[in-house]
Amino acid sequence: MNYSSPLISSDIANTALRTEQLSVYYGNTLAVRDVYLDIPKNKIVSFIGPSGCGKSTVLRCFNRMNDLIPGAKVAGRITFHGQDIHAKTIDPVELRRRIGMVFQKPNPFPKSIYENIAFGARINGYQGNMDELVENSLRGAALWNEVKDKLRASGLSLSGGQQQRLCIARAIAIEPEIILMDEPCSALDPISTLRIEELMQELKEQYTIAIVTHNMQQASRTSDYTAFFNAEPTSKGGKVGHLVEYNRTELIFQSPQEEKTKDYVSGRFG
Ligand SMILES: Nc1ncnc2c1ncn2[C@@H]1O[C@H](COP(=O)(O)OP(=O)(O)OP(=O)(O)O)[C@@H](O)[C@H]1O
């Protein structure tokens, strides 16, 4: 097996996202190169690696968030259930509805808890019973019991951990298939972090999750597969990220194939 370009499976039906020779540039600078990666359906995949190796860059490619960064350019191919996400027929707004995102810092709208859920759903044309959608989304994000008596209070009045679960509720309200999480717990205390991790286990029954995390214990606790990225120096004095090894999480942490992975997961660098 070639660990620099591992494809986990040839089982397309169970592959939610696939990258083939994915490279991303910011202006003329190559940030990350030649990533081959499959994200299987209804699994949690963690991206780990030292700062600047391109984890967030790759994550943002999946729902074309990099389109919104001036100068960012994506080369290679990304498919979502076999369909090229850069095809002319793909509407990036619809793609982002199907592939939602939760960010590092909880970012609820400065609106009521209720409206945080209802607003996006309304914009996306939701025609059903809004009270039900709000309740179900808050239940899905394990927040309902804490907020059911104060749905008109501001989302910003919640604790950091509750705000992050509100953002997850907002994401699931528009019924995505995939949830991308970019260090969703880095601003949270350990108890709120554990709640989000428990929630992820519940969510994966319905959704596919890809998460960037600096917390290796979190990757090993929560994910089915782990992708280890690293950055190597270039001749011009910069650095370029690449995928070193991708495999089942227990193999990455207990018997990695690559020396670099071994060094990283044992805390020797990063
Ligand atoms: N908007 C941007 N404009 C220019 N360069 C960027 C931009 N975003 C990221 N980069 C560069 O791309 C490279 C990869 O960054 P990225 O944030 O993807 O890495 P990361 O592994 O997620 O890092 P961290 O763990 O610190 O969040 C870095 O060299 C970074 O400086």
The ligand as an SDF file (V2000), in Angstrom:
LIG
                    3D

 31 33  0  0  0  0  0  0  0  0999 V2000
   -6.5890   32.6020    3.5530 N   0  0  0  0  0  0  0  0  0  0  0  0
   -5.2970   32.2760    3.3790 C   0  0  0  0  0  0  0  0  0  0  0  0
   -4.4950   33.0440    2.6380 N   0  0  0  0  0  0  0  0  0  0  0  0
   -3.1820   32.7250    2.4400 C   0  0  0  0  0  0  0  0  0  0  0  0
   -2.5940   31.6290    2.9670 N   0  0  0  0  0  0  0  0  0  0  0  0
   -3.3510   30.8390    3.7300 C   0  0  0  0  0  0  0  0  0  0  0  0
   -4.7330   31.1020    3.9820 C   0  0  0  0  0  0  0  0  0  0  0  0
   -5.2280   30.1250    4.7740 N   0  0  0  0  0  0  0  0  0  0  0  0
   -4.1890   29.2860    5.0160 C   0  0  0  0  0  0  0  0  0  0  0  0
   -3.0660   29.7110    4.3930 N   0  0  0  0  0  0  0  0  0  0  0  0
   -1.7480   29.0550    4.4240 C   0  0  0  0  0  0  0  0  0  0  0  0
   -1.9110   27.7100    3.9820 O   0  0  0  0  0  0  0  0  0  0  0  0
   -1.1160   26.8190    4.7720 C   0  0  0  0  0  0  0  0  0  0  0  0
   -2.0320   25.7800    5.4000 C   0  0  0  0  0  0  0  0  0  0  0  0
   -2.8850   26.4510    6.3500 O   0  0  0  0  0  0  0  0  0  0  0  0
   -4.0830   25.7370    7.1040 P   0  0  0  0  0  0  0  0  0  0  0  0
   -4.7550   26.7490    7.9440 O   0  0  0  0  0  0  0  0  0  0  0  0
   -4.8730   24.9700    6.1290 O   0  0  0  0  0  0  0  0  0  0  0  0
   -3.2710   24.7110    8.0220 O   0  0  0  0  0  0  0  0  0  0  0  0
   -3.7510   23.9220    9.2910 P   0  0  0  0  0  0  0  0  0  0  0  0
   -3.0200   22.6390    9.2560 O   0  0  0  0  0  0  0  0  0  0  0  0
   -5.2250   23.8800    9.3600 O   0  0  0  0  0  0  0  0  0  0  0  0
   -3.1780   24.8360   10.4450 O   0  0  0  0  0  0  0  0  0  0  0  0
   -3.7050   25.1010   11.9440 P   0  0  0  0  0  0  0  0  0  0  0  0
   -3.5940   23.7690   12.6110 O   0  0  0  0  0  0  0  0  0  0  0  0
   -2.7300   26.0890   12.4920 O   0  0  0  0  0  0  0  0  0  0  0  0
   -5.0970   25.6260   11.8460 O   0  0  0  0  0  0  0  0  0  0  0  0
   -0.3850   27.6920    5.7850 C   0  0  0  0  0  0  0  0  0  0  0  0
    0.8930   27.9620    5.2780 O   0  0  0  0  0  0  0  0  0  0  0  0
   -1.2240   28.9450    5.8440 C   0  0  0  0  0  0  0  0  0  0  0  0
   -0.4320   30.0710    6.1550 O   0  0  0  0  0  0  0  0  0  0  0  0
  1  2  1  0
  2  3  1  0
  2  7  2  0
  3  4  2  0
  4  5  1  0
  5  6  2  0
  6  7  1  0
  6 10  1  0
  7  8  1  0
  8  9  2  0
  9 10  1  0
 10 11  1  0
 11 12  1  0
 11 30  1  0
 12 13  1  0
 13 14  1  0
 13 28  1  0
 14 15  1  0
 15 16  1  0
 16 17  2  0
 16 18  1  0
 16 19  1  0
 19 20  1  0
 20 21  2  0
 20 22  1  0
 20 23  1  0
 23 24  1  0
 24 25  2  0
 24 26  1  0
 24 27  1  0
 28 29  1  0
 28 30  1  0
 30 31  1  0
M  END
$$$$
